[in-house]
Amino acid sequence: MEEKTISNKTIERLSIYLRYLTYLQIEGKEKVDSKELSKLALVSPCLLRKDLSYFGEFGRSGYGYNIIHLKNAIEKILQTDSSKNFIIIGAGNIGKALANYVYFDKLNFHLKAIFDNNLKKVGKKIGNLNIRSYSELETYLDKNNIHIAIIATPKESAREVYLKLTEKIVQGIWNFAPVDFPSTKHSYVINEHLSKNMLVLSYHNNKMS
Amino acid sequence: MEEKTISNKTIERLSIYLRYLTYLQIEGKEKVDSKELSKLALVSPCLLRKDLSYFGEFGRSGYGYNIIHLKNAIEKILQTDSSKNFIIIGAGNIGKALANYVYFDKLNFHLKAIFDNNLKKVGKKIGNLNIRSYSELETYLDKNNIHIAIIATPKESAREVYLKLTEKIVQGIWNFAPVDFPSTKHSYVINEHLSKNMLVLSYHNNKMS
């Protein structure tokens, strides 16, 4: 299979297929046809077949897809077949919620450390991790192989954290602070906008009423 | 201005412009030019001008945009100039984090109630709201004008909640449970995939290394 660059939209859909393949596997199913999978993923059967055929032959029409085979193939494409380490900076409500989000671990993303600059929080436990002082972040990144860092600080501290993470070449940065940071040559940044979906809902709200 | 349907992508960008216009206003600025605003929003100046010109004349080139004028216009388009009520079902980590997210209130989205089916949680406080029993949800929806409902329950309970919300015609549903629900004629549904962005980061991670 030759190396291809996949759009973020396709990655999103693949991650949704992966979700349902995992559920079907847990239910003890062995095969799924494109109609059933597309219905679960809320994607048209045509688009599903297009997505999957792009990466090679996963099944023959009329026979359905072998669930384990297809799941392994998607995991390989998304590279979740190897485990990834992530850290969280900011132990507030968002940081805590992400630290306790069980589905990351199931996808082979492992939370290794949580940092906060509030000394009252340092040493307290989230799950089985003690919150570390933010002052340790730099040394920690030098000594540990961290693939992804989540910024869950207030707006005011976020830029300093971002500059530190890019300086230390953390390759994936997921920013929940309400400010937008650009990707750099070595760090890919996703700026999360929690308010955005609220506004999308609000807009459609008025269209429907 | 004639009624136009705006794509979700455009709504997202407008919500980002709104964010920075608010920050600039807080800083006491009166005008902003498209170059500065596009830099903050990480959007090309060309796309910014295109987005804004689509809704009428907000400024003359070379003079910059009047911040309050532009902010009011975007608020009108996104219909955040009227206040919206929302509720959260599920008082777990995600529910609590969203309940405490201060930026919703700033955008005129007001949290009115939180529900949980765990009787140990019922009556406890999140912010200044007491957690209500899930059994009250139906009556609550009959008596109150709720625009948006957030599903923050485990996967197992999510479908029941979704069916109740669509039955009661809640117009906006934001689902954080790891399962996808379709929009209906009267309810617009956004399925949030927290894992999705982790997978996008992971994918780019490997591309960069």
Chai-1 contact restraints between the chains, C-beta under 6 A:
chainA,res_idxA,chainB,res_idxB,connection_type,confidence,min_distance_angstrom,max_distance_angstrom,comment,restraint_id
A,N8,B,V200,contact,1.0,0.0,6.0,A-B,restraint_1
A,I11,B,L199,contact,1.0,0.0,6.0,A-B,restraint_2
A,I11,B,V200,contact,1.0,0.0,6.0,A-B,restraint_3
A,I11,B,Y203,contact,1.0,0.0,6.0,A-B,restraint_4
A,E12,B,K196,contact,1.0,0.0,6.0,A-B,restraint_5
A,S15,B,K196,contact,1.0,0.0,6.0,A-B,restraint_6
A,S15,B,L199,contact,1.0,0.0,6.0,A-B,restraint_7
A,L42,B,D180,contact,1.0,0.0,6.0,A-B,restraint_8
A,L42,B,P182,contact,1.0,0.0,6.0,A-B,restraint_9
A,L78,B,L199,contact,1.0,0.0,6.0,A-B,restraint_10
A,L78,B,Y203,contact,1.0,0.0,6.0,A-B,restraint_11
A,Q79,B,S202,contact,1.0,0.0,6.0,A-B,restraint_12
A,Q79,B,N206,contact,1.0,0.0,6.0,A-B,restraint_13
A,K84,B,S202,contact,1.0,0.0,6.0,A-B,restraint_14
A,N93,B,A97,contact,1.0,0.0,6.0,A-B,restraint_15
A,N93,B,N100,contact,1.0,0.0,6.0,A-B,restraint_16
A,I94,B,A97,contact,1.0,0.0,6.0,A-B,restraint_17
A,A97,B,N93,contact,1.0,0.0,6.0,A-B,restraint_18
A,A97,B,I94,contact,1.0,0.0,6.0,A-B,restraint_19
A,A97,B,A97,contact,1.0,0.0,6.0,A-B,restraint_20
A,N100,B,N93,contact,1.0,0.0,6.0,A-B,restraint_21
A,Y103,B,P178,contact,1.0,0.0,6.0,A-B,restraint_22
A,Y103,B,S195,contact,1.0,0.0,6.0,A-B,restraint_23
A,L107,B,S195,contact,1.0,0.0,6.0,A-B,restraint_24
A,F109,B,M198,contact,1.0,0.0,6.0,A-B,restraint_25
A,H147,B,N205,contact,1.0,0.0,6.0,A-B,restraint_26
A,I148,B,L201,contact,1.0,0.0,6.0,A-B,restraint_27
A,Q171,B,N205,contact,1.0,0.0,6.0,A-B,restraint_28
A,Q171,B,M208,contact,1.0,0.0,6.0,A-B,restraint_29
A,G172,B,L201,contact,1.0,0.0,6.0,A-B,restraint_30
A,G172,B,N205,contact,1.0,0.0,6.0,A-B,restraint_31
A,W174,B,N197,contact,1.0,0.0,6.0,A-B,restraint_32
A,P178,B,Y103,contact,1.0,0.0,6.0,A-B,restraint_33
A,D180,B,L42,contact,1.0,0.0,6.0,A-B,restraint_34
A,P182,B,L42,contact,1.0,0.0,6.0,A-B,restraint_35
A,Y188,B,H204,contact,1.0,0.0,6.0,A-B,restraint_36
A,I190,B,N197,contact,1.0,0.0,6.0,A-B,restraint_37
A,S195,B,Y103,contact,1.0,0.0,6.0,A-B,restraint_38
A,S195,B,L107,contact,1.0,0.0,6.0,A-B,restraint_39
A,K196,B,E12,contact,1.0,0.0,6.0,A-B,restraint_40
A,K196,B,S15,contact,1.0,0.0,6.0,A-B,restraint_41
A,N197,B,W174,contact,1.0,0.0,6.0,A-B,restraint_42
A,N197,B,I190,contact,1.0,0.0,6.0,A-B,restraint_43
A,M198,B,F109,contact,1.0,0.0,6.0,A-B,restraint_44
A,L199,B,I11,contact,1.0,0.0,6.0,A-B,restraint_45
A,L199,B,S15,contact,1.0,0.0,6.0,A-B,restraint_46
A,L199,B,L78,contact,1.0,0.0,6.0,A-B,restraint_47
A,V200,B,N8,contact,1.0,0.0,6.0,A-B,restraint_48
A,V200,B,I11,contact,1.0,0.0,6.0,A-B,restraint_49
A,L201,B,I148,contact,1.0,0.0,6.0,A-B,restraint_50
A,L201,B,G172,contact,1.0,0.0,6.0,A-B,restraint_51
A,S202,B,Q79,contact,1.0,0.0,6.0,A-B,restraint_52
A,S202,B,K84,contact,1.0,0.0,6.0,A-B,restraint_53
A,Y203,B,I11,contact,1.0,0.0,6.0,A-B,restraint_54
A,Y203,B,L78,contact,1.0,0.0,6.0,A-B,restraint_55
A,H204,B,Y188,contact,1.0,0.0,6.0,A-B,restraint_56
A,N205,B,H147,contact,1.0,0.0,6.0,A-B,restraint_57
A,N205,B,Q171,contact,1.0,0.0,6.0,A-B,restraint_58
A,N205,B,G172,contact,1.0,0.0,6.0,A-B,restraint_59
A,N206,B,Q79,contact,1.0,0.0,6.0,A-B,restraint_60
A,M208,B,Q171,contact,1.0,0.0,6.0,A-B,restraint_61
